[in-house]
Amino acid sequence: MIHATIDQSQFPIVYIKFSTREASKAESDAYLKELTELNDRNEPFTVIFDSSESSYLTSELCVRQGDLIKDQYNLIKKNCIGSAYVIPSFMIRFMLSAIFSIQSHPSNYTVVSSLNEAYKWAEEQTFERVYA
């Protein structure tokens, strides 16, 4: 099983599922490359980050993903309609929400406990921007 699977079959909603195991350097590189390519498409999209089965992301991957967000901030702001983070743990949801209240997020976002909540939010956001 790979660390993260990026499913674009329902584009403009993109579903990213993280597995329970730690990412290798090659997997981290491939994941970040695919995120960059998604941003480079220059089309509006909404993304769901599903960490419901993931125990953690390595600090290295968190830093690298943070760097990618900084590097592509304006492109993400332009193209990403919103990001939904699926995190079952109340404490981790609280911590992530606190981080986002301090460090601005380039798009609308929500932090939820279930995949159903994430999809409902993503569909509403996408419909308002793409189909309205």
KAJO-V233282 format. One line per field, one symbol per residue. psi: psi as a letter, one per 40 degrees, with the letter a starting at -180 (. if undefined). A space follows every 10 residues. Layout:
psi: ???
//
This chain:
psi: hidhhhheef hehhhhhhae iiiidddddd ddddddddde dfiiiiihhh fdehdihidd dddddddddd dfdddddddh dihhhhhdhd dddddddddd ddhiheiiii hieidddddd dddddddddd e.
//
